């Protein structure tokens, strides 16, 4: 997965989504933000199993699609 996006464009939605994530969850994956790159968009998803927050950001030139998770603690 590879894409380019301006920091300012990504930061606000990412911080909002990270707010739904429990820092000390028993399932480690629930402490992460899901990033999914499609041909046109970047989807961000965060959940604590009770609340789920998601955002979609348009991408101008994604170079490779894919899905991964990143630790939310970097954004909280």
C-alpha positions, 0 to 999 in steps of 0.5 A: 500500500502506498499513497501520498496525502498532505499532513494537514488533510490527514491529521484532523480526521485521524485525531477524531477517529483515534478518539474512539479507540480505547488505549488499554483494550484487551484486544491489541488490534482495537488500539489501532486505526484501520487504513484502507486505500482504494483507487480513489479514497483513503478510509480511516476506521477506529472502534472500541467495539461499542462505538465506531468512527470512520472517515473518507478522504479523496486521494488524487494519485494513489500508487498502490491499494491495500489495507493495514492498521497503525497504532492509534496512540501516536495520534491521541 
